[in-house]
């Protein structure tokens, strides 16, 4: 990663390597990372980050059962971005825009102070789970298929 970052910053990167780097970014869902240079600062920047974040989180959020801690979102997002890292504060601010932009997910804060990104169907899943538990005197893992 350091070698690629150095080559990009030196502007001596050959065309094939640039294409390869863009190919890797595309494969993980980020084709052209949002930066302050390309999207400005403040609200505009955070909304653009939020859109990119929502696109990248579609698969991981589903795999995680519809909810992920913001710390995990931060780690996955920066891993996907590679060399153009984003601060934890910017990730939180981007998460605050998810619901407003109708991306099917939103930032939630638990009474303990933990921040999570929750998918739009998470509450429906929890309601169905609670109904199953209430309606059955005995529950096993097979009850929740």
N, C-alpha and C positions, 0 to 999 in steps of 0.2 A: 504494500500500500504506500509506503514511504517513497519507493522508487517511482511509482506512477505519479504520486503527488509532486515529486521533484521534477519529473519530466514535463508535467503539465505547467508547472510554474515557470520553468525555463523556456516554455514555448518551442521546445525542440522535439516535441512528440511527433512521430511519424503518423501519417493518416491511418494506417492499419491499426496502430495501438489505440488511437482515439476512437475508432469504430469499435474495437474490442471493448474498451471501457464503457462506451455508451450501450453496447450490447449487454454487458453485465448489469448495468443499471436498469435497463429495460426488463431484464429477466426477473428482477426483484421488485419491479413496479415503479421505479423512479427513473424516468427517461431524461429529464432536465431539471435537476434539483432547484427548488426555490431558494433564492439568496436575497440578501438586502440590496445587492447591486442590481438585480433584475426586477425586484418587486417593491422597492422602496422600503419604508420603515413604518412602524406603528400598525394601525388596524389593517391596512392593505396587505402588509407583509404577513401578519398573523392569519388573515383570512386565506391567503394563498397557501401558507403552510398547512392550515387546517384542511384545505381541499386535498393537498398532496398526502397528508397524513391519513385522511379518510380513505383515499384510494388504496394506500399501502396497507391499511389495517383490515380491509374486508376479509381476507383469508385468515390471518392470525386471530382476529376477534371471534370468528366463527369456531375455529379450532379450540379456543379457550373457553367456549361455552357461553359467549356473549358478553363477557366482562373481563377487563384487564386493568391492572394497576397502572397508574401514570408512570411509575418508575420503569415498568416493563415496556410500556409504549415508548418511553424515552430511549431505552436501550435498543429496542428493535428498530426504531426509526433512524437513529444515528448509525446503526450497523448497516442499514440499507442505503444510507446516504454516502457512506464511505468516507471521503476526505472533507466533505463540506458539512461539518458537524453543527448542530443547533443547540443552544443552551437549554437547560431544564426550564427556565422561566419562559422562553419562547415556545417550548412544547406545551406547557400549561396554558399559555395565552392562545395558542393555536387550538387546543382542545376546547377552550371556552367558545370558540366560533362554530364547532361542529353542529350543534343543535340549530343554531340560527341559520346556518347554510343548508339545513335539511339533508344532511349526509347519512341519516339513519343511525346515528349514534350521538351520545352526549356525555359531557363531563358531569360526574356525580361526586358529592362529598359526603362520606359517612360521618356519623356523630363522633367517631374516633378521630376524625380529621383526615383519614385516608382518602385520596383522590383516585377515582377509577373512570375509565371510559366504558360506557355501557351501550350495547347494541339495542336497537329499537324493540326487538322481540324478547329481550331478556326478562322483562317483567311478566310477559305472557307465559314464558317457560316456568318462572317461579310460581305464578298463580296456579298453573296446572299441577305442578309438583305438590304444592300445599294442599290442593283439592284431593289429590290421590292419597296423600298421607292421612288427611282427615277422614276420608271415606273408607279406609281400610284399617282394620284392627291390627293386621299383620302385614308388613311390607318387606319385600326383598328387592334386590337390584333388578330382578326380572320384572317387577311390577312397573318399572319406569321405562320400558322399551318404547 
